[in-house]
Amino acid sequence: MKFRIYSVATAFLAAMALATSCSDSTDAIGSSISDVVDPVSVETASFDIESQSILADSVLSRATTGSIGKVRDPETGAYVTGDFMAQFFSLENFRFPEKSKLVTHDADGKEQRGIVKADSCELRLFYSSFYGDSTSTQKLTAYEMGKPMNEDRNYYSNFDPMTEGYIRQNGIHKDKVYALTDFNVAKNERDTSTYEPYITIKLNDPYIDKDGNKYNNYGTYVMQKYYKDPSNFKNAYTFRNNVVPGFYFKHKSGLGNMAYIDASQLNIYYKYVNADTVATALDVFWGTEEVLQTTNYTNDKATLKKLAADNSCTYLKTPAGIFTEVTLPIDNIMSNHESDNIAGASLSFQRINSATESDYNFGAPKTVLLIPKDSLYSFFENNEVYNNRTSYVTTLSTSASTTSSGNCYTFSNISGIITAMAAIDKSNRSADWNKAVIIPVTVTTTSTSTSSSSSYYYYYYYGSSSSSSSSTTPAKVAHDMTLKSTKLVKGTKSDSPIKLEVIYSKFK
């Protein structure tokens, strides 16, 4: 451990940085200079940080993107399978046309009106991105849900609707063979910026509902539920609980790609009279972030356990794979500094580049979260966002360098979490009281714009009396549910390559 006393000038700058970080007021800066410089001393210290890999087991599955497919990590050999559940919503007070305007045809081709019958029905799974070889052939099965997964509980990535009894017995189970590159679509169309790839599952087979009623296809069932009781389509809740509980899409065979499903559709085609003309209609029920979607991941547990036990490094691996745990030496940090202020504490984790050469290596997580280990589950269940006091977010440096200034995850100031841990009474300390976890995440932000009027003097010299600025605010932090993997340099109890650099300040 090394200490040194800063110069008076440096101490002043550190104190001023601390002062401005604690208050937006600048009224007293001029009068406080002579009061602050002399009595403030600043010291620094460096501490060894120990780290290890821990298995994630499962994570809260609250992402807006579903995953379907099976892949193998070229670097570690671990297999990952993605299956997902999608529900669909009806717009507020949705309406089909008046029943008398519906048009169908009998077996002889004769036109009939006022009969509720869909021409066809399908599911579409849209994906804007994927991992792996888009030409690899895979097979999935679409299962009809017997009951909805309502939002009155938390669903984790190991929640399996099949084993939990959510799949309808004797309901729809439709196989679909697909490749993510759809060769049925011309290449010049696939290459356009407006092309949106999707997987289609047709639901045109005869359908029997849970009450034993028979329909020519699933679309006709949905339409007849409406004409029997339109209130079933009042909103998303009534629709999923009374009409369409959802579908579970399960990988059945194949290896080589994982599609990230941004949105899903339940499409119903039918004919109706529109201004004395028979027209074909398409009504779409969307599965997006407005309703619940969950992904169930199956990881290669044996391989993950082997990776987590590797003492040469630690891992960050998603989805629901491996996190890195760090032990903060709180008692050592605070020893002989109980009355000091922790003005700064920086911590950096060096990334180890993959030695495996493959076009399909998993990318490194872009954004990671640091939180107390005791908050590993509650942080996400309570929809918390990072506050830069006890939770922090940073991004992988863009430099390709392997020096301490590049290719690493750096938390520039985690003084708040150190102070919070130090304040825990010794009689209330849990086994993980001084441990923190690094977790790959995705962060959703909102932007706000503000404008303000400048002073008379600004206007006089620069000719403008107003200015504007924009800022972003974190709105949601969720587990990264895409395929990511990287190694980090491992920290040890002594002579650790990971150092926590602490700055103390105090009044003399």
N, C-alpha and C positions, 0 to 999 in steps of 0.2 A: 504494500500500500504506500503511495507517495502523496505528500502534501507540499504545497508551496503557497506563499503569500503573494497576492497580486499587488501591483503598484497602486498608488492612490488613484491615478487616472483610470486604470482598468477597473478598480473597485467602483469608481463613480459610474462608469458606463454600465457595469453589471447591475448596480443598484437602480440606475435609471430604467434599464430594460425591465427589471422586476417591477418597478413602480408603474410603468406604463402598461404592463401586462395585467396589473391588478385593478387599474382604474382608467377610465377614459378621460378623466378631468385633467386639464393641463394648467389650471388656474394658478397652482402653487409652485410650478416648476422654477420660475425665476427666483422666488424667495427661498426655495429649498436647497439650492445648490450648495451654499456654504454649510448648511446643516447636515447634508447627506455625506459629502465626500470623506471627511476626516474620520467620523465614528464608525464607518462600515469596513469590515474586513471580509475578504473572500478567499476560500480555500478550495482546492480540488482534490479528488481522490479517485483511484481506479480500483475496481473490484472484479474478481474472477466470477464468471457466470457459468453455472452448470446447466446443461440441457439434455433432454432425452426425447425420443419419439414415444407417442402414446396412440393407441388405437382409437379411432373415432367411434367405432361400433355403429352408431346411427346418428343422423342429424335431422333437425326439424325440416320437413319437406314442405316448404312454403314458397318455393320459387314459381315464377309465372311461366316457366318453360318445362315441358316434359321431355323425357328421353326414351328412345326406343332403339334397341340393337344390342350387339355384343362385340366387344373388342378385347385385344390383348395388348398390354403395355410393352412395347419393344424393349425398354430398358430393364424392367423388373420381371417381366413374364407374368404379371398378375392379370387375371381376367376380370372384366366388369360387364355386367348385364343390366340393361335398363328397361323397365316396364313402367307404364304410367296409366293413371286414371284421369279421365276427362269428364266433366259435367257440362251441361249446356244450359243456356238461359233464354228465357222468353222475354222480349221487350215488354215494358209495362203495358198491360191491357192490349196485348197482341190480338189481332183479328184475322181470321180467314175470311174469304168472300161470303156473301149470303149463300146459304145452302142451295137455294133455287138456281144460282148462277153456275154451279159446278157442272162440268161436262165430262162424261165418260162414254165408252162404246162397249156394246155387248159383244158376244163371241162372233156374231155375224158382221160386226163393224158398224152396226146401227147406233147413231148418236142417242145418248140418254142424258137427261138433265136432272139435277137434284139428288144425285147419288154420290155419297162420300167415298171417293176412291182415288188413291194416288197412282200416278203413272209409274213412278220409280222413287227410290230412296237410296241415299249413300252417306257415308262418312268420309270426310277429307281431313287429312293431317298435314298442315302446312309447316315447312321448316325453311328457315333462312340460312342456317348453318349446320354443319355436321363435322364429325371427325372420321377419318379413315378413307378407305377406297370406295368411292361412290358407285363403282360398277359391281361391287360384291353383292351377290344375291342373298337375301335374308327372307325369313318367313315369320309373320306375326299372327296372333289370333286375337280377334276382337270379341270380348265377352260382355254380354249384357249384365249390368248390375241389377241385383235383386232389391237393393235398398241404397239410398244415397249416403255418401260420406258427408254428413252435415258438419257445419263449422262450430260445433259445440264441444270439440275436443282437439287436441294436437295430434297430428299424424307425422310419424317419423319415417325416415327413408327405408327402414326395415319392415314397415307395415305392409302386409300382403293381403289384399282384399280377398284373395281366394281362400287362404287358410283361416281368415277371420270371418268367413261366412257372408261376404257381401255380394258374391256372384250368384245370379239367379239359376237355380237348378232347372235344367231343361230349357233354358233361355237361349238366346242367340250366342253361338260360338263360331265365328266366321274366320277361316284362314285367308291370308293374303300373302302371296309371294311378290317381292318387290326388289328393285334396285333404286338407289337414290338418284342415279342418272336415268331418267325415263326416256328410253330410246324410242318410245311411241310418239314422242314430241320431236319435231324437226330441230336439228342443231341450231339453225339460224334463229329459231324462236327461243330455244333454251339460252342462247347467248345474249338476249336482249335484257336491258335493265329492268323491264317491267315484268319479266317472267317470274312467277312464284311457284316453285316446285312443291308437290304434295303427293301423299299416298292416298289412294282411293280404295275404300272397302264398300262394295255394293251390298245393300240390304233388301234385295228384291225377291228373296225366297218367301214362301208362305210362312206366316207368323201366327203363333198362338200365345195370347197373353196369359197372365197368371190366373185369370178367372176361367180359362178354357175357351175364350172367344177366338174365332179364326178370322184371319185377314189375308189378303193376297200379298201384302208386303208390310214392312214395318212402318212405312210412311202412311199407309191407310190407317193403321192402328192409331198413330199420333193424331191424324185428322179427325177420326171418329171420337177420340177423347175430347177434342175441342167442341164438337157439335153436341156432344152429350152434356158437357159442363164447361162453358168458356172460362169460368173462374179458375179452372186449373192452370190457365195461361196468364193469370193476373201478374205474376212476377217470377223471378228466378226460383224462389223458395217453393211456391206451389207447383211450378213446372217440374222440378227435380223430385219432389216428394209424391206427386200424384200422376205424373206422365212418364218422364224419362229420367230415371235415377242416375244415368251415366253409363259409360263403357270403360272397360279395363283392357288395355292393349298390352299383350304379353308376348315377348320374344319367344319364338318356338324353335327356330334353327337358323344356322348361318353364323358367319363370323367375319368381321372386317370393318364395320362402320357403326356409328352411333348418330342418329338424327336428333336434333334439338327442336322439338315441336313448339312453335310459337303460338299457334292457334289451331283449333279444330272446328269442324263444321258438321252439323246434321242437316242435310239438304233434302227437301221434299219437293218433287215436281208433280204438277197436276194441271188440268185445263179448266178454264172458266170463261164465261161470256163477259167480254169487255167492249162496251159500246157496239153491240150487235155483232161483234167479231169474236170468234173462239181463239183465245190466246193461251199460250203456255206460261204458267207461273212457276217461280222458284221461291220458296220460303226457306230462309236460313236461320238455324238456331246455333248460336256461336258458343264455343268453349274457349274462353279467354280468362284474363285475370279477374274479371267480374265474378266468376264462380270458382269453386275450389278445383285445383288440379294438384295431383301428387305424383311423385315418382318413387318407385320401389327399386332400390339398387341391390344387386346381389354381387358381393365382392368375393374374391379368392382369399378367404380368411387365412389359410395356411401360409400363403405367400406374404400377406400383410403382417402376420405375426413374425415371420422371419425378418422382414424389413425393419419392423419396429425394434427388434432385438439387435440390430446392427450397431455396434459400438463405434464404428468409424465415422458416423455422420448421424444427422437426424433427417426426417422427411416431412414434407408437406405434400399430401396426396389427396386428391378429390376424385369423385364425390364420396363422401362418408368413408374416407380412408384413414389417413394418419395426420395428426397434428404434432407440433413441437411444443414441449413443455419446458419452461425455464424456471429455475429457483432463484429468487432474489434474496441476497444475504442481508435482510433488513436489520437484524441485530448488529451486524458488523458495520453497516452503513451509519446507524444511529449512535454507535458507541462513541462516547465523549462529544456527541453533537446533539444531545437531547433537546437543547434549547435553540439550536440553529435552524435556519430556514433552508430547505432543499430548493435552491434556486434553479437548478437544472440537472437533468440526468439523461444522458443519451446512450442508446443501445443499438448495436448494429449486428446483423446476422449475414454472414457471407454465404453466397450461393456457390455450390459446386456444379460446374457444367457437366452435362451428361457425356460420357465416353462412348455411348452407343450411337452409331451412325445409322439413321433411319429417316425416311421421309415422313414417318408417322410417329415420331417421338411426341409424347405429351408435352404441351407447353408448360412453362413455369407459371404459378399463380401470379396474377398481376397485382392484386390488392389483398392485403392481409390485415387482420384485426388482432390486437393484443388486449386481453381481458383477464381478470383474476380467474383462476381455475374454478373457484366456487361459483362463478357466474356462467359457467360453460353452457348450461341449459336455460337458465332463467333469462339471460340476455336476449335470446332469440324468441323465447315463448312470450316475453313481455313486450316484444316489438321495440326494443330499445335501439337507440342510435348512439354512436360513439360521442363522448363528451369532452375528450382531451383532458380529463381529470382522472378517471379510473378506467377508461377504455380509449384505445387509440387505433388509428388506421394509417397505414403507409403503403406506398406502391414500390414495386421493384424498380431500382434505378435503371435508366435506359442505357447507361454505358456498358459496353461489352468488356470492359476491363475487369480483371480479377483482383485488382488492388482493393484496399479498404474503402476507396472512394467510389467504387462502381460494382455493379452486379450483386447488389445486396439489398436487404430490407433494413432501413434505418428509422428508428423511432427517435426523433430529435430531442424530445423532453417528456419523460415519463415520471417526473417528480411527484405528480399527484397520486399515482398508485403507490409509490413508496411511502408517502406521508400517510395515506389511508391504511396501509398494512401496518405501519408502525404504531398507529393509534389503536389497533386491536388489543384489548386487554389479554394478558397472558393466560388468564383462566378461561378465555373464550376462544382460544386459537384452535382451529381444526387442523387436521393433518396436512391440508393444502393451503394453510393461511398465507404463506409467502410464495405461492406458486402462481405463475401466469401461463397462459396458453396462446400460441400463435395459430390463427385459423384463417384459411383462405375464404374470402367473402366477395360478394358483389354489393356495390353501394349505389342506391338510387338517390339523386339529388333534385332539389327544386331551385329554380332561379328567381331572384327578386331584383327589381330595379328601383333605385332611389334617386331623387334629385334634390338639390339644395341651392339656395341663393348665396352668392358670394358677398363679401363685404364691400363697402363703398370703395375701399382702397384697391381691391382686386379689380373691380369694374373700371376704376379710373386708369389703371396702368395697362390692363389687358383687354378691355373693351367687351367683357362678358360678365353678366350678373348671375349666371346659374351654371351648375354642373350636374352631371349624372354619373352614377356608378351602378354596377351590378354585383351581386354576390350569390353564392350557391350555399344551400343548406342541406345537410343529409336528411333524407326522408325515410329511408329504409335500408337496413343492413341484413342481408340474407346469406346463408351458406352458399359458396360457389358449388353449383351442381354440375359443372362441366368437367371434362377430363383434363386434369392438371396434375403435374408431379415435378418435384425438384428435391435435391439434396441440399442440406445446409451443413456448414462446419459445426462440429459438435463441441459444446462447452464442457469443461471439466472443473472439478473442485479446486484444483491448484494449477497454476501456469496455464490458465484457460486461454484459448485463442479468442474467446468472446469476453469483452471487457465492458463493464458499466462505468461510464465516466460521470462522476457526480460533482456538482458545484454547490458549496455551502456558502451562505452569507449570514452575517450577524452584526449587530451593533456592539462596538467595543464597550 
